[in-house]
Amino acid sequence: MDNKARILNVSRFIGVTVLTIGLIIFLMGMYKSGFTAFAAIGLGTIMGAVFIFLIGLFLVVVEDMEMKRKPHKIAKQ
């Protein structure tokens, strides 16, 4: 498995795990518990999961763009 797929798989796995935990905390805060702080913590965790996935996706895209750009840069010099 190449490096780009590995980065994307890891960021996806971590993102889904954190998203699931955040969703559980959010639902517990909204329906089970009387503390609305749990809902806020759950929302923050969900946003963190999305951020983690987007950073992983950004790293893959930047690496792909850099690999496409390198042959042209070498040929010009």
Number of C-alpha atoms within 10 A of each C-alpha: 5 6 10 15 11 12 15 20 15 13 21 19 13 15 22 17 13 20 22 16 15 24 18 16 22 24 15 17 20 17 11 10 14 11 12 14 14 19 22 16 16 25 19 14 20 23 15 16 23 16 14 19 20 16 14 19 18 13 15 18 14 12 14 12 11 11 11 11 11 10 10 10 9 8 7 6 5
